[in-house]
């Protein structure tokens, strides 16, 4: 029989100690309580606080599968892909018969979709298993719809969202919003893979806008089809020759560099006075109106469009004075039905974000306005 020395015994005792669950310090110091606190932190975007809560839940119960799923979720949001994947496996191994755990694991894989090519396959497997355990499981139905939505299977996504809405449970509101988003994307008809990706975003950036102008609006084809310019108008090549041939420093190496370069070439987007493009800056409704105005001026060769509505009295918007720098653009796009103000309040909401699906719908309206068919 082998004998252990003192140091080996000490190490084993430590392993046993740290592998055991810790004792609760109060009546609310429970795994379920800390898991709920962690999920609230997730909803608030406070992922580091969520990590602490989820860690406490598994410290109290080393078999608490939801706690490991929560840790996986927080790590996924923080971009810790390897840790998130390991923790999902741990959660599923401990809670393989719990549909809540399986649905949570699928949610993690959906978050990991930008870096994981097989994310849909992993999510689908977990959700199918969860629905075998409980075919009416609301969370699993919702995340199945979400997985299909992000996999561009819009008809399937809407089928699942309808089931969730009909249940009128905890996920009904979320499902209804995503159902409407899916319908909006279908109406917007993104024609390119990159257009589909942008369509799913809650907020678009200046880089995204450049992509949409080039890929979905097809600005290059629009200008190439135009007849030779008369006096007072410059062709794209003339405009390009007058512009600085150097790309803005914050564009070089950016994922959207080629699209931004083309948007600058056709003068439908511009560089800021400091020489930067700010590709990752969020586009507001006022920004979008200004971009559309710039494009309309270039497409119609009518520079008077840039000043036509300044100084109107009273302002046509309840929340924007006619002296606002973007007022003319807002008036122009609403006058032409390309963008709309709120029907009830008359507010334009200039600082509001522009979602990808809304951005695409605006482009489709703009195409109709310019009588474009591609």
N, C-alpha and C positions, 0 to 999 in steps of 0.2 A: 504494500500500500504506500502510495506516495505521500510525502509530507509537504505542506505549504510553509514557506518562510513567512516572517511577520509582515514584510512589505507587500507580498502577494495577497495575504489575508486582508490587509488594510485597503488595498485597491478594490478587492471584491466587495468589501463592506461599503465602500463609497459608491460603487456601481449599484448595489442594492438600494442604498439610501436615496440616490438621485433618481432611480428608476421607479420608486414608489410615489404614490400620490401624496400631496401635501394636505395637511389638515386645514379645514375652513376656519377663518378667524371670526366670522359672524354668521347670522342667519341668512344674509344676502350674499355671502361669499360662496357662491355655488357655480358649477360649470355653466348651467343654463343662464344664470344672470350675466355672467361675464361674456358669454356668447352673444346674448342680446345686445349688450353694451358694445361689443365689437362690431356687430352688424349696423348699429346706429352710427358708429364712427365711419364705417364704410360708406353709408349713405351721405354722410357729410364730407366725404373726401379726406378724412383724417386717417390715413392708412397706418401711420406709425402708432397712433393711439389704439387702433384696431388690433395691431400686432400684440400690444401689451395685454389687451383684454382676452384675446384668443389664447395667448400663452398661459395666462392665469387659469383659463378654463381647463386646459390639459394638464396643468400642474396639479390641479385639484382632482382630476380623474384622467389617468393615463390611457383609459380606454374610450374617452369621449370623442367619438368620430367627428361630430360637427365642429369641435374645436380645431381639429387638424384641417378640416375643410376651410374653416375661417382663416387659419394661418396661410393656407394655399391661396385663398382669394386675395388677402392683403398683399402677399408677396407678388402675385400676378399684377396687381395694380401698380406696385412699386417697380415693376420691371425685373424682378428676381425670378427669371424663368425657370432655371434649374431647381431652385428651392421650391417653387410653386408646384412643379411637376412631381417632385418627390413627395410633397405633402399631400397632393391629391391621391397618389397611390396609397399612402398611409391611411388617409381618411376612408377611402373605399374599402381597403382591406379590413378595417375595423367596423365599418358600417355597411357592408355589402347588401344587407337586407333592408336598409332604411332608405326609402325613396327621397327623403329630405337630403340625406348625405349625397346620394347619387346625383340629384338635381344640382346641388351645390358644386359638385365636382365638374359637371357639365358647364356650369357658369364660368368656372375657372378656365376651362379650355376655350370658351368663347372669347374671353378677355385676351388669351394668349394667341389669338388668330393672326396678329401681324407678324409673328415670328415662327409660328408652328404650321407647317404645310398640311399636316394631317389633323388639324384641330377639329374639323367637322366630324371626321370619323370617330375620334375619341369621345366627343360630346354626344354624338348619335348613339354610340354603344351604351353609354351610361344612362341616357334618357330612355332608351328602349327597355333597359333592364328595370328602371324605376317604374315605368308604366306597366310592366308585367307584374310588378308587385302591387301596384294600385293604378288601374287604368284611368281613373279620374283625378290623379294627383295634379293639383293646379300648377304648382311650381314647375313640374316637368313639362306640362303642356305649354306653359309660357316660354320656357327656355328652348323647347323644341321649335317653337315659332321664331324665336330670336335667332337660333342657329340657322334656320332656313333663310331668314331675312338677310343675315350677313353672308350667306352662301349664294345669294341672289336667286333663291328659289321663292319668288314672291307669292305665287299662287299657294304653295304649301304653307308658307309663313302665315298668310291670311286665314287659311283653314284652321290652323292651330290657335291663332289669336281669337277667332270667332268662338271657338270652344271655350276659351278662358273668359271672354266677355259674357257669354251666355251663363256661366256659372255664377257671375256677380259676386265673386269672392275677393280675396286680398289682392290678387293680381289683375283684376278686371280693368282698373284705370290705366295701368301700364300697358296692358294688352291692347286696349282701345287706341291709345296714342301710337303704338307701333303699327297697328293695323292701318290707321290713317296715313302714317308715314309710308308704308308699303304701297298703298293706293296712289299716293302722291308721286312716288318714284315711277310707278308704272305709267302714270299720266305724262310724266316728264320725259319718258322714253330715252334714258341714257344710251347712247349708241356706241360707246367705247368702254373697255374694261376700267379705265381710269375714271370715266364719268360715273360708273356704277359705284366705285369706291367713294368718290366725293359725295355722291348723293346720300350716302348713309351717315354723313357727318352732321353733328348738331351745329357746328360752327365751321365756316370756311375761312381760310387764310388768303392772303394776297397771292401766295403761290398756287393755291387751289383755284383761285379766280383766273389766273393766267392759263392754267391747264384747261379750264372750262371754255375760255374764249377761243383757245387754239383747237382743242379737240372736239368740243360739242357745238360751239358757234361757228367753227371753221372760218375764222377771220382771214386766214391766208387765202382760201378759195374766194372769199368775198371780194377782197381787194384785187386779186389776180383777174377776176372777171370784169372789173370795172373798165370802162373805156378810158382812153388817154385823157389826162387832166387838162383843163383849161387854165386860164390865168387865175392866180390866187390859190391854186390847190397844188399840193405836192404829192407825187407818187410815193409809194412806200420806199422805193430805192432812193428817191431824193431826200426823203425824211431821214432814212438811215445814214445817208452820206453826211448830213448835218449834225447827226448825233455823235456823242462820244463813242468811239468804237470799243472802248474798254467796258466790260461788264461791271456793275456795282460790286464792291468787294464782298458783300454779304450774299451774293448770288453764286459766285464761283464755288463749285463743288456741291451746291445745294441739289437735292434730289430733283427739283423742278427747274434746274438751270436752263435746259433747252427750251422749255415752254416760255419761261420768263424772257429769255433772249428774243424769242419770236414775237411775244407781246410788245416788247420794247421796239422791235423792228418796225411793226405796223403802227406804232404810236397810239395803241389803245390802252396802254398803261404807262406810267411814268416813274421817274426816279425822284426821290425827295431832295430838297435843297442841299442836304448834307452829302449827297452823292450815293446814298444807300437806297435799297429797294424795300427792305424790311419784309422779306417773303413770309415769315411766320407770324406776322401781325394779323389779328382777327379782323375780318371785314365787317363793318357795320352797314346798316341800311343806307346811311348817308354816303359811305364809301362806295357802295355798290351803285347808287344813283349817279355819283360822280363818274364812275367808270363807264356806265352805260351812256352818259352824256358825251363823254370823250369819244366813245365809239360811234355814236350817232353823228357827231360833228364830222368825224373822219369819213364816215360812210356816205353822208349826204352832201358833204363839202359845203356845209352852211355854217360858218362861224358865228352867225347871229344867234344860233341856238344856245350859246354859252351865256348870253346876257338877257334873253328875251323876257324873263319873268322877275328879274330883280326889281325891288322897290314896289311891288304890288301892295296895295292897301285896300282892304285888310289882307293879311296873310291868309292863304287858303288852308293852312294847317293850324290847329289849335295849340300845338306845342312847338312851333318853329316860326320865328319872326322872318320877315322877308329880307332882312339884312344878314341872315345866316349865310356863311360861305358856300354851303351846299344847297341853299334854297332854290336857286335856278334849276339845278339838276333834279331836285325832288319834284318841283313843279312840272318839269319837262316829262319825267317818266310817268307821273300820275296822269298828266294831260293826255298822253298817248296810250294809257292803259297797260304800260309795261310793269309798273309797280302800283300798289294801292295804299291809300291811307285807310285808317279804321273807319268803317262806315258810320258807326254810332258816335264816336268821339271826335272824328276829324284829325286824329293824331297820326303823324307819320312815323313816330318813334325812331328818330335818326340814329340813336345810339344802340338800337337793338341789333342782336347778332343775326346773321343770315345763314340758315341751314342749307345743306347741300341740295336737298330736294327742292326747296324754294328757289335756290339759285338756278337750278336747271329749268324750272318752270318759267322763270323770268327770261331765260335764254330762248325757250321755245316761243314765248310771246314776242320777243325781240326779233326772232327769225321771221315770224309772220308779219311783223311790222315792216321789215325790210324785204318781204316777199322772197325769202330765200328757200330753196329746195335743194337739198343735197342727198 
